Amino acid sequence: MNEGPSEQGSTMNFPSEADDAQEVSNEPNDAIGASDVNNKPNETDDIVEDDCPLPLVEYLPSSPYVQNFIHRILGPSVAPRRRRFIAEEMQDIFDRISSSKSPIDLLAHRDHILGALGLLWPMINTLKSGRTEFQEFATIIQHIFELATSFSRNVAFVGEYAHVDVDRINALITQYEQCFATIKTMSLRLTELNSELADANAIEVDVEKAEKEAEEATKRAHEMRQQFESKTSALKARAKDLQQSLDQQFDMEIGLRHARIDANEAILPKLIEARNLGFSQEKENSPVS
């Protein structure tokens, strides 16, 4: 690349013809003007000087293109001094950008280049051709400055936070995402469990009814058991008493049977008959009163 030209080279060639100056002042400034450039805020306040390469000049036309462009837009009706001024200014713009090694180098030429574009546009605007090409050229220049500013700010930002542990941050991000995914899974499961719990609570009335019925059934069973045990106990006691009485009667019967045998029960009929006969005879032998 060529070394950047001096600031003096672009202003010393300004056309001095009165007709040229009158031609410039009478044309409307409807694109890039000097006022637009001079009113731009100084954007170099946040720029940090660096040695980074400047991959921006690829947007800029080559030097032969600039020469061909100047040749196309400057017709034979353009005064020689005006032609020379426009050609030198455009070549100066190209050389300044081409000579920039870094964004800070390029931004050092920004005010001068934008000022030059503001001076050139009224002149180009009076010509019959070349306005579209010049507009595109100026747009490319503007874009290059925007990229240089953005690039420098990015470099400054990275430098400011160079102490940040990117790997640790990425690890924390991964852990956070895993934690958040776990929270989502657990929250979903908790929602499902709460839904199941709500369904279970819906049948609580039936459960309480069944428990009450079971409690009443248990109470009735207990009462029936008490009644059963009381009745069976009473019957068993009566049966036992009766059995004891019966056993006593059996013993008495056996004793009486043996006593009857011992008392010669077998001769009782004869004895009765004999006694009856004896009573009859006594009645017959007694005197009649």
Buried (B, 14 or more C-beta within 10 A) or exposed (E): EEEBBEEEEBBEBBBEEEEBEEBBEEBEBEBBBBEBBEEEEEBBEEBBBBEBEBEBBEEBBEEEEBBEBBEEBBEEEBBEBBBBBBBBBBBBBBBBBBBBEBBBBBBBBBBBBBBBBBBBBBBBBBBEEBBEBBBEBBEBBBEBBEBBBEBBBEBBEEEEEEEEEEEEEEEEEEEEEEEEEEEEEEEEEEEEEEEEEEEEEEEEEEEEEEEEEEEEEEEEEEEEEEEEEEEEEEEEEEEEEEEEEEEEEEEEEEEEEEEEEEEEEEEEEEEEEEEEEEEEEEEEEEEEE
